[in-house]
Amino acid sequence: MSIVTKNTVVSISYKLTNDAGENIDSGDLDYLHGHHNIIPGLENELTGLTIGDSKVIRVSPADGYGEYDESLVQLVPREAFPPGQKVEVGMHFQSRTEDGIMSFVVLETREDGIVLDGNHPLAGQHLNFAVAIKHIREASAEEISHGHVHQQHH
């Protein structure tokens, strides 16, 4: 299998930058194509590429981590945190909500409570990927049924 299609395990090298050219992340990644293991805008653009291909891809917020949603910024009473819990700006917390487990970052501590932001840190940003396809293989039946890569095979 040498073309990126659904149910292939794809190995990529990537560099991610924001619109200011600042490096956000880089590295190597193996993922199961067509199973939403990576953001949709990147996955869509990798479809059809072959081993050795390189591509620069710009992903809009809608196809990345979503638009920044002001409704996900909320004031939470201090009592919602365990007694004695130290809470500082920049700390990350997880909470069970009706939508499942959500991650929050502390934006501000105030006398009337803690201001939390439930947006992904990259929400609202265009993402610029420089990607190279390193390896492609057919996924195993188990990987397909589980929806993710189990081990590297290259």
DSSP file (Angstrom, degrees, kcal/mol; ACC not computed):
  #  RESIDUE AA STRUCTURE BP1 BP2  ACC     N-H-->O    O-->H-N    N-H-->O    O-->H-N    TCO  KAPPA ALPHA  PHI   PSI    X-CA   Y-CA   Z-CA
    1    1 A M              0   0    0      0, 0.0   135,-0.2     0, 0.0     3,-0.0   0.000 360.0 360.0 360.0 119.7    0.0    0.0    0.0
    2    2 A S        +     0   0    0    133,-0.1    49,-0.8    48,-0.1     2,-0.4   0.276 360.0  78.4-127.5  12.1    1.7    3.2   -1.1
    3    3 A I  B    S-A   50   0A   0     47,-0.2     2,-0.8    44,-0.0    47,-0.2  -0.973  82.6-115.0-122.6 138.0   -1.2    5.7   -1.2
    4    4 A V        +     0   0    0     45,-2.9    44,-2.9    -2,-0.4     2,-0.3  -0.597  59.1 141.4 -71.4 110.5   -2.7    7.5    1.8
    5    5 A T    >   -     0   0    0     -2,-0.8     3,-1.2    42,-0.2    28,-0.2  -0.866  58.6 -59.5-140.0 173.0   -6.3    6.1    1.9
    6    6 A K  T 3  S+     0   0    0     -2,-0.3    28,-0.2     1,-0.2     3,-0.1  -0.278 120.7  22.2 -56.9 141.4   -8.8    5.1    4.5
    7    7 A N  T 3  S+     0   0    0     26,-2.4   132,-2.3     1,-0.3     2,-0.4   0.714  93.9 122.3  69.9  25.2   -7.6    2.2    6.7
    8    8 A T  E <   -B  138   0B   0     -3,-1.2    25,-2.9    25,-0.3     2,-0.6  -0.905  62.6-129.0-109.3 148.0   -3.9    2.8    6.1
    9    9 A V  E     -BC 137  32B   0    128,-3.2   128,-2.0    -2,-0.4     2,-0.5  -0.862  30.5-162.7 -92.7 121.8   -1.4    3.5    8.8
   10   10 A V  E     -BC 136  31B   0     21,-2.7    21,-2.1    -2,-0.6     2,-0.5  -0.904  11.5-157.3-114.1 131.6    0.5    6.6    7.8
   11   11 A S  E     +BC 135  30B   0    124,-3.1   123,-3.1    -2,-0.5   124,-1.5  -0.939  23.5 174.1-107.5 122.6    3.9    7.7    9.2
   12   12 A I  E     -BC 133  29B   0     17,-3.0    17,-2.6    -2,-0.5     2,-0.4  -0.898  29.8-146.4-126.3 155.3    4.6   11.4    8.8
   13   13 A S  E     +BC 132  28B   0    119,-2.1   119,-2.4    -2,-0.3     2,-0.3  -0.957  35.2 175.9-109.2 140.2    7.2   13.9    9.9
   14   14 A Y  E     -BC 131  27B   0     13,-2.8    13,-2.3    -2,-0.4     2,-0.4  -0.975  30.5-158.2-145.9 157.5    5.7   17.3   10.5
   15   15 A K  E     -BC 130  26B   0    115,-1.5   115,-2.3    -2,-0.3     2,-0.5  -0.992  17.3-159.1-132.8 130.3    6.3   20.8   11.7
   16   16 A L  E     +BC 129  25B   0      9,-3.6     8,-3.2    -2,-0.4     9,-1.5  -0.941  15.8 170.2-114.2 127.1    3.4   22.9   12.9
   17   17 A T  E     -BC 128  23B   0    111,-2.6   111,-2.6    -2,-0.5     6,-0.2  -0.906  26.5-126.9-129.2 159.6    3.6   26.7   13.0
   18   18 A N    >   -     0   0    0      4,-1.8     3,-2.0    -2,-0.3   109,-0.1  -0.348  45.2 -87.4 -92.1-177.1    1.1   29.5   13.6
   19   19 A D  T 3  S+     0   0    0    107,-0.4   108,-0.1     1,-0.3    -1,-0.0   0.714 128.1  60.2 -67.4 -18.9    0.6   32.5   11.3
   20   20 A A  T 3  S-     0   0    0      2,-0.1    -1,-0.3     1,-0.0     3,-0.1   0.473 118.5-112.2 -83.7  -1.2    3.4   34.4   13.1
   21   21 A G    <   +     0   0    0     -3,-2.0     2,-0.3     1,-0.3    -2,-0.1   0.539  67.1 148.9  83.9   6.8    5.8   31.6   12.0
   22   22 A E        -     0   0    0      1,-0.1    -4,-1.8     2,-0.0     2,-0.4  -0.569  53.3-114.2 -77.9 136.3    6.3   30.4   15.6
   23   23 A N  E     +C   17   0B   0     -2,-0.3    -6,-0.3    -6,-0.2     3,-0.1  -0.559  37.7 171.8 -71.2 123.9    7.0   26.7   16.0
   24   24 A I  E     -     0   0B   0     -8,-3.2     2,-0.3     1,-0.4    -7,-0.2   0.803  63.7 -22.8 -97.2 -42.3    4.1   25.1   17.9
   25   25 A D  E     +C   16   0B   0     -9,-1.5    -9,-3.6     2,-0.0    -1,-0.4  -0.983  55.5 179.5-164.1 158.2    5.1   21.4   17.5
   26   26 A S  E     +C   15   0B   0     -2,-0.3     2,-0.3   -11,-0.3   -11,-0.2  -0.972  27.7  93.5-160.1 160.0    7.1   19.1   15.4
   27   27 A G  E     -C   14   0B   0    -13,-2.3   -13,-2.8    -2,-0.3     2,-0.4  -0.987  65.5 -53.7 154.2-161.3    8.0   15.4   15.2
   28   28 A D  E     -C   13   0B   0     -2,-0.3     2,-0.4   -15,-0.2   -15,-0.2  -0.900  45.3-175.5-116.7 146.0    7.0   12.1   13.8
   29   29 A L  E     -C   12   0B   0    -17,-2.6   -17,-3.0    -2,-0.4     2,-0.5  -0.996  17.7-159.5-146.8 134.9    3.6   10.5   14.0
   30   30 A D  E     +C   11   0B   0     -2,-0.4     2,-0.3   -19,-0.2   -19,-0.2  -0.962  29.1 164.1-107.6 131.5    1.9    7.2   13.0
   31   31 A Y  E     -C   10   0B   0    -21,-2.1   -21,-2.7    -2,-0.5     2,-0.7  -0.973  42.7-109.8-145.8 160.0   -1.8    7.4   12.7
   32   32 A L  E > > -C    9   0B   0     -2,-0.3     3,-1.2   -23,-0.2     5,-0.6  -0.829  41.0-132.1 -93.0 113.1   -4.7    5.4   11.2
   33   33 A H  T 3 5S+     0   0    0    -25,-2.9   -26,-2.4    -2,-0.7   -25,-0.3  -0.405  83.8  21.5 -72.2 137.4   -6.0    7.4    8.2
   34   34 A G  T 3 5S+     0   0    0    -28,-0.2    -1,-0.2    -2,-0.1   -28,-0.1   0.544  99.0  92.3  88.4   9.0   -9.8    7.9    8.0
   35   35 A H  T < 5S-     0   0    0     -3,-1.2    -2,-0.1   112,-0.0    -3,-0.1   0.119  99.5-107.5-122.6  20.1  -10.5    7.4   11.7
   36   36 A H  T   5S+     0   0    0      1,-0.1    -3,-0.1     3,-0.1     3,-0.0   0.822  73.8 137.9  61.1  34.3  -10.3   11.0   13.0
   37   37 A N  S   <S+     0   0    0     -5,-0.6     2,-0.3     2,-0.1    -1,-0.1   0.660  72.0  31.8 -81.8 -16.8   -7.0   10.4   14.8
   38   38 A I  S    S-     0   0    0     -6,-0.2    -2,-0.0     1,-0.1     5,-0.0  -0.853 110.9 -69.0-130.9 168.3   -5.8   13.8   13.5
   39   39 A I    >>  -     0   0    0     -2,-0.3     4,-2.4     1,-0.1     3,-0.7  -0.260  46.7-119.9 -61.5 145.8   -7.6   17.0   12.8
   40   40 A P  H 3> S+     0   0    0      0, 0.0     4,-2.8     0, 0.0     5,-0.2   0.855 108.1  56.6 -57.9 -40.7   -9.9   16.9    9.8
   41   41 A G  H 3> S+     0   0    0     22,-2.8     4,-1.1     1,-0.2    23,-0.1   0.853 112.6  41.8 -63.0 -34.4   -8.2   19.6    7.8
   42   42 A L  H <> S+     0   0    0     -3,-0.7     4,-1.3    21,-0.4    -1,-0.2   0.925 114.2  50.6 -76.0 -46.9   -4.9   17.8    7.9
   43   43 A E  H >X S+     0   0    0     -4,-2.4     4,-1.1     1,-0.2     3,-0.6   0.919 109.1  51.8 -58.5 -45.0   -6.3   14.4    7.3
   44   44 A N  H 3< S+     0   0    0     -4,-2.8     3,-0.4     1,-0.2    -1,-0.2   0.892 109.6  49.7 -58.8 -40.8   -8.2   15.5    4.2
   45   45 A E  H 3< S+     0   0    0     -4,-1.1    -1,-0.2    -5,-0.2    -2,-0.2   0.711 107.0  54.8 -74.3 -20.7   -5.1   17.1    2.7
   46   46 A L  H X< S+     0   0    0     -4,-1.3     3,-2.1    -3,-0.6   -42,-0.3   0.694  80.6 111.5 -85.0 -19.4   -3.0   14.0    3.2
   47   47 A T  T 3< S+     0   0    0     -4,-1.1   -42,-0.2    -3,-0.4     3,-0.1  -0.318  83.2  17.3 -56.9 129.9   -5.5   11.8    1.3
   48   48 A G  T 3  S+     0   0    0    -44,-2.9    -1,-0.3     1,-0.3   -43,-0.1   0.280  92.7 127.8  92.1 -10.7   -4.0   10.6   -1.9
   49   49 A L    <   -     0   0    0     -3,-2.1   -45,-2.9   -45,-0.1    -1,-0.3  -0.327  45.2-145.9 -74.0 164.0   -0.3   11.4   -1.1
   50   50 A T  B >   -A    3   0A   0    -47,-0.2     3,-2.4    -3,-0.1    83,-0.3  -0.795  34.6 -66.3-126.2 168.2    2.4    8.7   -1.5
   51   51 A I  T 3  S+     0   0    0    -49,-0.8    83,-0.2    -2,-0.3     3,-0.1  -0.297 122.5  23.6 -55.5 132.0    5.6    7.8    0.3
   52   52 A G  T 3  S+     0   0    0     81,-2.7    -1,-0.3     1,-0.3    82,-0.1   0.180  90.6 131.5  95.0 -15.9    8.1   10.6   -0.2
   53   53 A D    <   -     0   0    0     -3,-2.4    80,-3.0    79,-0.1     2,-0.3  -0.407  37.8-164.0 -69.1 145.1    5.6   13.3   -0.8
   54   54 A S  E     +D  132   0B   0     78,-0.2     2,-0.3    -3,-0.1    78,-0.2  -0.961  10.2 176.7-126.0 148.7    5.9   16.6    1.1
   55   55 A K  E     -D  131   0B   0     76,-2.7    76,-3.0    -2,-0.3     2,-0.5  -0.994  27.6-139.4-153.4 143.5    3.2   19.2    1.4
   56   56 A V  E     -D  130   0B   0     -2,-0.3     2,-0.4    74,-0.2    74,-0.2  -0.924  30.7-172.0-102.2 127.2    2.6   22.5    3.1
   57   57 A I  E     -D  129   0B   0     72,-3.0    72,-3.3    -2,-0.5     2,-0.6  -0.974  17.2-158.6-128.5 130.0   -1.0   22.6    4.5
   58   58 A R  E     -D  128   0B   0     -2,-0.4     2,-0.5    70,-0.2    70,-0.2  -0.944  14.9-161.7-108.7 120.5   -2.9   25.5    6.0
   59   59 A V  E     -D  127   0B   0     68,-3.3    68,-2.5    -2,-0.6     5,-0.1  -0.879  10.9-136.6-107.3 128.4   -5.8   24.4    8.2
   60   60 A S    >   -     0   0    0     -2,-0.5     3,-1.0    66,-0.2     4,-0.4  -0.374  28.9-107.6 -74.6 158.9   -8.6   26.8    9.1
   61   61 A P  G > >S+     0   0    0      0, 0.0     5,-2.6     0, 0.0     3,-1.4   0.882 119.6  58.9 -54.4 -39.0   -9.9   26.9   12.7
   62   62 A A  G 3 5S+     0   0    0      1,-0.3     5,-0.1     4,-0.2    64,-0.0   0.819 112.7  38.8 -62.1 -30.1  -13.1   25.2   11.5
   63   63 A D  G < 5S+     0   0    0     -3,-1.0   -22,-2.8   -23,-0.1   -21,-0.4   0.298 124.5  41.5-101.8   7.6  -11.1   22.2   10.2
   64   64 A G  T < 5S-     0   0    0     -3,-1.4    59,-0.1    -4,-0.4     3,-0.1   0.380 131.1 -28.8-115.5-108.8   -8.6   22.3   13.1
   65   65 A Y  T   5S-     0   0    0     57,-0.4    55,-0.4    60,-0.3    -3,-0.2   0.170  95.6-106.2-103.8  16.4   -9.5   22.8   16.8
   66   66 A G      < -     0   0    0     -5,-2.6    58,-3.3    -6,-0.2    -1,-0.3   0.025  45.1 -54.6  86.9 166.6  -12.6   25.0   16.1
   67   67 A E        -     0   0    0     56,-0.2     2,-0.3    57,-0.1    56,-0.1  -0.433  68.2 -90.2 -73.7 154.9  -13.3   28.7   16.4
   68   68 A Y        -     0   0    0     55,-0.1     2,-0.7    -2,-0.1    -1,-0.1  -0.560  43.4-152.7 -68.8 126.7  -12.7   30.3   19.8
   69   69 A D    >   -     0   0    0     -2,-0.3     3,-2.1     1,-0.1    49,-0.2  -0.891  12.5-164.4-111.4 106.3  -15.9   30.0   21.8
   70   70 A E  G >  S+     0   0    0     -2,-0.7     3,-1.8     1,-0.3    -1,-0.1   0.772  87.3  69.1 -58.8 -26.9  -16.4   32.7   24.4
   71   71 A S  G 3  S+     0   0    0      1,-0.3    -1,-0.3    -3,-0.1    -3,-0.0   0.672  89.1  64.4 -69.2 -13.8  -19.1   30.6   26.0
   72   72 A L  G <  S+     0   0    0     -3,-2.1    46,-2.3     2,-0.0     2,-0.6   0.435  84.2  86.4 -87.5   0.5  -16.4   28.1   27.1
   73   73 A V  E <   +E  117   0C   0     -3,-1.8     2,-0.3    44,-0.2    44,-0.2  -0.905  64.7 165.0 -98.4 121.4  -14.9   30.8   29.3
   74   74 A Q  E     -E  116   0C   0     42,-2.5    42,-3.1    -2,-0.6     2,-0.6  -0.979  42.0-122.1-144.1 151.4  -16.7   30.7   32.7
   75   75 A L  E     -E  115   0C   0     -2,-0.3    40,-0.2    40,-0.2    38,-0.0  -0.822  32.1-168.3 -91.4 123.1  -16.4   31.9   36.2
   76   76 A V  E     -E  114   0C   0     38,-3.2    38,-3.1    -2,-0.6     5,-0.1  -0.929  25.7-110.7-115.0 135.1  -16.4   28.9   38.7
   77   77 A P    >   -     0   0    0      0, 0.0     3,-2.2     0, 0.0     4,-0.2  -0.331  23.2-123.2 -62.0 144.4  -16.9   29.3   42.4
   78   78 A R  G >  S+     0   0    0      1,-0.3     3,-2.1     2,-0.2    35,-0.1   0.816 110.1  70.1 -54.7 -31.3  -13.8   28.6   44.5
   79   79 A E  G 3  S+     0   0    0      1,-0.3    -1,-0.3     4,-0.0    34,-0.0   0.675  82.6  72.0 -63.7 -16.3  -15.9   26.0   46.3
   80   80 A A  G <  S+     0   0    0     -3,-2.2    -1,-0.3     2,-0.1    -2,-0.2   0.654  90.8  71.9 -72.6 -14.3  -15.9   23.9   43.1
   81   81 A F  S <  S-     0   0    0     -3,-2.1     3,-0.1    -4,-0.2     4,-0.0  -0.725 101.8 -90.8-100.1 151.4  -12.3   23.1   43.8
   82   82 A P    >   -     0   0    0      0, 0.0     3,-2.3     0, 0.0    -1,-0.1  -0.273  55.6 -89.8 -58.5 144.8  -11.1   20.8   46.6
   83   83 A P  T 3  S+     0   0    0      0, 0.0     3,-0.1     0, 0.0    -4,-0.0  -0.299 115.0  15.7 -55.8 135.3  -10.4   22.6   49.9
   84   84 A G  T 3  S+     0   0    0      1,-0.3     2,-0.3    -3,-0.1     0, 0.0   0.392  87.6 149.5  81.2  -4.4   -6.8   23.7   50.1
   85   85 A Q    <   -     0   0    0     -3,-2.3     2,-0.4     1,-0.1    -1,-0.3  -0.473  46.6-132.0 -65.2 122.5   -6.3   23.2   46.3
   86   86 A K        -     0   0    0     -2,-0.3     2,-0.5    -3,-0.1    -1,-0.1  -0.649  25.6-169.1 -75.3 127.6   -3.8   25.7   45.1
   87   87 A V        +     0   0    0     -2,-0.4     2,-0.3    -6,-0.0    -6,-0.0  -0.978  11.2 168.0-125.8 120.3   -5.2   27.4   41.9
   88   88 A E    >   -     0   0    0     -2,-0.5     3,-2.0    20,-0.0    18,-0.3  -0.930  44.0 -85.9-131.0 154.2   -2.9   29.6   39.8
   89   89 A V  T 3  S+     0   0    0     -2,-0.3    18,-0.2     1,-0.2     3,-0.1  -0.317 114.6  26.9 -55.7 133.8   -3.1   31.2   36.3
   90   90 A G  T 3  S+     0   0    0     16,-2.8    -1,-0.2     1,-0.3    17,-0.1   0.214  87.1 133.1  96.0 -14.2   -2.0   28.7   33.7
   91   91 A M    <   -     0   0    0     -3,-2.0    15,-2.5    15,-0.1     2,-0.4  -0.371  48.7-136.3 -68.7 150.3   -2.9   25.6   35.6
   92   92 A H  E     +F  105   0C   0     13,-0.2     2,-0.3    -3,-0.1    13,-0.2  -0.886  23.7 177.3-110.6 140.3   -4.9   22.9   33.8
   93   93 A F  E     -F  104   0C   0     11,-2.7    11,-3.3    -2,-0.4     2,-0.4  -0.953  17.7-144.4-135.3 155.1   -7.8   21.0   35.2
   94   94 A Q  E     -F  103   0C   0     -2,-0.3     2,-0.3     9,-0.2     9,-0.2  -0.934  18.9-179.5-118.2 148.4  -10.2   18.3   33.8
   95   95 A S  E     -F  102   0C   0      7,-2.4     7,-2.8    -2,-0.4     2,-0.5  -0.998  30.2-117.7-145.7 145.8  -13.8   18.1   34.7
   96   96 A R  E     +F  101   0C   0     -2,-0.3     5,-0.2     5,-0.2     2,-0.2  -0.736  41.9 170.8 -83.0 126.3  -16.7   15.7   33.8
   97   97 A T  E >   -F  100   0C   0      3,-2.7     3,-1.9    -2,-0.5    -2,-0.0  -0.703  53.4 -92.2-123.7 177.5  -19.4   17.6   32.0
   98   98 A E  T 3  S+     0   0    0      1,-0.3     3,-0.1    -2,-0.2    -2,-0.0   0.718 129.2  54.5 -65.1 -17.6  -22.5   16.5   30.1
   99   99 A D  T 3  S-     0   0    0      1,-0.4    -1,-0.3     0, 0.0     2,-0.2   0.331 122.5-103.6 -93.7   6.0  -20.3   16.5   27.0
  100  100 A G  E <  S-F   97   0C   0     -3,-1.9    -3,-2.7     2,-0.1    -1,-0.4  -0.703  72.9  -9.3 106.2-161.8  -17.8   14.2   28.6
  101  101 A I  E     -F   96   0C   0     -2,-0.2     2,-0.4    -5,-0.2    -5,-0.2  -0.595  67.7-172.6 -76.0 128.5  -14.4   15.0   30.1
  102  102 A M  E     -F   95   0C   0     -7,-2.8    -7,-2.4    -2,-0.4     2,-0.4  -0.939  16.5-136.8-122.4 147.9  -13.3   18.5   29.3
  103  103 A S  E     -F   94   0C   0     -2,-0.4     2,-0.3    15,-0.2    -9,-0.2  -0.818  21.9-172.4-101.1 143.0   -9.9   20.2   29.9
  104  104 A F  E     -F   93   0C   0    -11,-3.3   -11,-2.7    -2,-0.4     2,-0.4  -0.957  13.5-150.5-132.5 150.4   -9.8   23.8   31.3
  105  105 A V  E     -FG  92 117C   0     12,-1.8    12,-2.3    -2,-0.3     2,-0.5  -0.957  27.6-115.8-118.4 143.4   -7.0   26.3   31.8
  106  106 A V  E     + G   0 116C   0    -15,-2.5   -16,-2.8    -2,-0.4    10,-0.2  -0.664  33.7 173.6 -79.2 120.7   -7.1   28.9   34.6
  107  107 A L  E     -     0   0C   0      8,-3.1     2,-0.3    -2,-0.5    -1,-0.2   0.775  65.6  -2.2 -92.6 -33.4   -7.2   32.4   33.1
  108  108 A E  E     - G   0 115C   0      7,-1.3     7,-3.0   -20,-0.1     2,-0.5  -0.989  53.7-143.1-160.5 143.4   -7.7   34.4   36.2
  109  109 A T  E     + G   0 114C   0     -2,-0.3     2,-0.3     5,-0.2     5,-0.2  -0.970  31.6 170.7-111.7 130.2   -8.2   34.0   40.0
  110  110 A R  E >   - G   0 113C   0      3,-2.9     3,-1.1    -2,-0.5    -2,-0.0  -0.843  47.5-107.5-132.0 166.8  -10.6   36.4   41.5
  111  111 A E  T 3  S+     0   0    0     -2,-0.3   -33,-0.2     1,-0.2     3,-0.1   0.856 120.5  49.6 -63.6 -34.0  -12.2   36.9   44.9
  112  112 A D  T 3  S-     0   0    0      1,-0.2     2,-0.3   -35,-0.1    -1,-0.2   0.414 127.4 -65.4 -88.7   3.8  -15.6   35.8   43.5
  113  113 A G  E <   - G   0 110C   0     -3,-1.1    -3,-2.9   -36,-0.2     2,-0.4  -0.942  60.4 -56.5 148.8-167.3  -14.1   32.7   41.8
  114  114 A I  E     -EG  76 109C   0    -38,-3.1   -38,-3.2    -2,-0.3     2,-0.7  -0.940  37.6-138.4-115.8 130.0  -11.8   31.2   39.2
  115  115 A V  E     -EG  75 108C   0     -7,-3.0    -8,-3.1    -2,-0.4    -7,-1.3  -0.813  27.3-172.2 -91.7 118.3  -12.1   32.1   35.5
  116  116 A L  E     -EG  74 106C   0    -42,-3.1   -42,-2.5    -2,-0.7     2,-0.5  -0.838  16.1-150.8-112.5 148.1  -11.6   28.9   33.4
  117  117 A D  E     -EG  73 105C   0    -12,-2.3   -12,-1.8    -2,-0.3   -44,-0.2  -0.978   8.7-174.8-119.5 119.5  -11.3   28.5   29.6
  118  118 A G        +     0   0    0    -46,-2.3   -15,-0.2    -2,-0.5     2,-0.1   0.346  49.9 112.6 -94.0   5.0  -12.5   25.3   28.1
  119  119 A N  S    S-     0   0    0    -47,-0.1   -14,-0.1   -14,-0.1    -2,-0.1  -0.465  79.2-103.6 -73.7 148.8  -11.3   26.1   24.5
  120  120 A H    >   -     0   0    0    -55,-0.4     3,-2.3     1,-0.1    -1,-0.1  -0.477  35.1-114.7 -63.0 144.2   -8.4   24.0   23.1
  121  121 A P  T 3  S+     0   0    0      0, 0.0    -1,-0.1     0, 0.0    -2,-0.1   0.756 117.4  46.4 -56.3 -24.1   -5.2   26.1   23.2
  122  122 A L  T >  S+     0   0    0    -57,-0.1     3,-1.7     2,-0.0   -57,-0.4   0.313  82.2 130.6-101.5   8.5   -5.1   26.2   19.4
  123  123 A A  T <  S+     0   0    0     -3,-2.3   -56,-0.2     1,-0.2   -55,-0.1  -0.353  73.5  19.0 -61.1 139.9   -8.8   27.1   19.0
  124  124 A G  T 3  S+     0   0    0    -58,-3.3     2,-0.4     1,-0.2    -1,-0.2   0.428 102.2 114.2  82.1  -0.9   -9.4   30.0   16.6
  125  125 A Q    <   -     0   0    0     -3,-1.7     2,-0.3   -59,-0.3   -60,-0.3  -0.804  66.7-125.9-106.7 144.3   -6.0   29.7   15.0
  126  126 A H        -     0   0    0     -2,-0.4     2,-0.5   -66,-0.1  -107,-0.4  -0.690  30.1-145.8 -76.5 138.9   -4.9   28.8   11.5
  127  127 A L  E     - D   0  59B   0    -68,-2.5   -68,-3.3    -2,-0.3     2,-0.6  -0.932   7.5-157.2-114.4 130.9   -2.4   26.0   11.6
  128  128 A N  E     -BD  17  58B   0   -111,-2.6  -111,-2.6    -2,-0.5     2,-0.4  -0.926  13.3-172.4-113.8 113.6    0.4   25.7    9.1
  129  129 A F  E     -BD  16  57B   0    -72,-3.3   -72,-3.0    -2,-0.6     2,-0.6  -0.866  18.7-164.0-107.9 136.1    1.8   22.2    8.7
  130  130 A A  E     -BD  15  56B   0   -115,-2.3  -115,-1.5    -2,-0.4     2,-0.4  -0.984  30.4-178.3-110.3 114.5    4.9   21.1    6.7
  131  131 A V  E     -BD  14  55B   0    -76,-3.0   -76,-2.7    -2,-0.6     2,-0.4  -0.905  21.7-168.8-123.9 141.5    4.4   17.4    6.3
  132  132 A A  E     -BD  13  54B   0   -119,-2.4  -119,-2.1    -2,-0.4     2,-0.6  -0.999  23.5-131.7-126.7 132.8    6.4   14.6    4.7
  133  133 A I  E     +B   12   0B   0    -80,-3.0   -81,-2.7    -2,-0.4  -121,-0.2  -0.743  30.4 170.9 -84.3 117.9    5.0   11.1    4.2
  134  134 A K  E     -     0   0B   0   -123,-3.1     2,-0.3    -2,-0.6  -122,-0.2   0.821  60.1  -3.1 -97.0 -38.9    7.6    8.6    5.5
  135  135 A H  E     -B   11   0B   0   -124,-1.5  -124,-3.1   -84,-0.1     2,-0.4  -0.993  52.5-167.1-157.6 147.8    5.8    5.2    5.4
  136  136 A I  E     +B   10   0B   0     -2,-0.3     2,-0.3  -126,-0.2  -126,-0.2  -0.998  15.4 164.7-138.6 135.8    2.3    3.8    4.5
  137  137 A R  E     -B    9   0B   0   -128,-2.0  -128,-3.2    -2,-0.4     2,-0.2  -0.975  43.1 -93.9-144.1 160.8    1.0    0.3    5.3
  138  138 A E  E     -B    8   0B   0     -2,-0.3  -130,-0.2  -130,-0.2     2,-0.1  -0.552  46.4-119.0 -71.5 136.9   -2.3   -1.4    5.4
  139  139 A A        -     0   0    0   -132,-2.3     2,-0.1    -2,-0.2    -1,-0.1  -0.443  26.5-111.7 -75.4 150.8   -3.9   -1.4    8.8
  140  140 A S     >  -     0   0    0     -2,-0.1     4,-2.3     1,-0.1     5,-0.2  -0.377  26.8-110.9 -74.7 161.4   -4.6   -4.7   10.6
  141  141 A A  H  > S+     0   0    0      1,-0.2     4,-2.5     2,-0.2     5,-0.2   0.883 120.7  53.0 -59.6 -38.5   -8.2   -5.7   11.2
  142  142 A E  H  > S+     0   0    0      2,-0.2     4,-2.2     1,-0.2    -1,-0.2   0.918 108.0  49.3 -65.0 -43.6   -7.6   -5.1   14.9
  143  143 A E  H  >>S+     0   0    0      1,-0.2     4,-1.9     2,-0.2     5,-1.2   0.914 112.4  48.8 -61.0 -42.4   -6.4   -1.6   14.3
  144  144 A I  H  <5S+     0   0    0     -4,-2.3    -2,-0.2     1,-0.2    -1,-0.2   0.924 112.3  47.4 -64.6 -44.0   -9.4   -0.8   12.1
  145  145 A S  H  <5S+     0   0    0     -4,-2.5    -1,-0.2     1,-0.2    -2,-0.2   0.842 117.7  42.4 -68.0 -31.3  -11.8   -2.2   14.6
  146  146 A H  H  <5S-     0   0    0     -4,-2.2    -1,-0.2     2,-0.2    -2,-0.2   0.683 105.9-130.2 -87.1 -19.0  -10.2   -0.3   17.5
  147  147 A G  T  <5S+     0   0    0     -4,-1.9     2,-0.3    -5,-0.2  -115,-0.2   0.659  73.0  70.7  82.3  16.5   -9.8    2.9   15.4
  148  148 A H  S   <S-     0   0    0     -5,-1.2    -2,-0.2    -6,-0.2    -1,-0.2  -0.988  86.8 -85.8-157.8 163.9   -6.1    3.5   16.1
  149  149 A V        -     0   0    0     -2,-0.3     3,-0.1  -119,-0.2  -117,-0.1  -0.486  29.1-168.5 -72.1 138.3   -2.6    2.3   15.4
  150  150 A H        -     0   0    0      1,-0.4     2,-0.3    -2,-0.2    -1,-0.1   0.812  64.5 -11.2 -97.6 -38.2   -1.3   -0.4   17.8
  151  151 A Q  S    S-     0   0    0      2,-0.0    -1,-0.4     0, 0.0     2,-0.3  -0.989  72.1 -95.1-157.1 162.6    2.4   -0.6   17.0
  152  152 A Q        -     0   0    0     -2,-0.3  -122,-0.0    -3,-0.1  -141,-0.0  -0.627  28.8-174.2 -82.6 141.1    4.9    0.7   14.5
  153  153 A H              0   0    0     -2,-0.3    -1,-0.1     1,-0.1    -2,-0.0  -0.047 360.0 360.0-124.3  30.5    5.7   -1.7   11.6
  154  154 A H              0   0    0    -19,-0.1    -1,-0.1   -17,-0.0    -2,-0.0   0.400 360.0 360.0-135.4 360.0    8.5    0.0    9.8
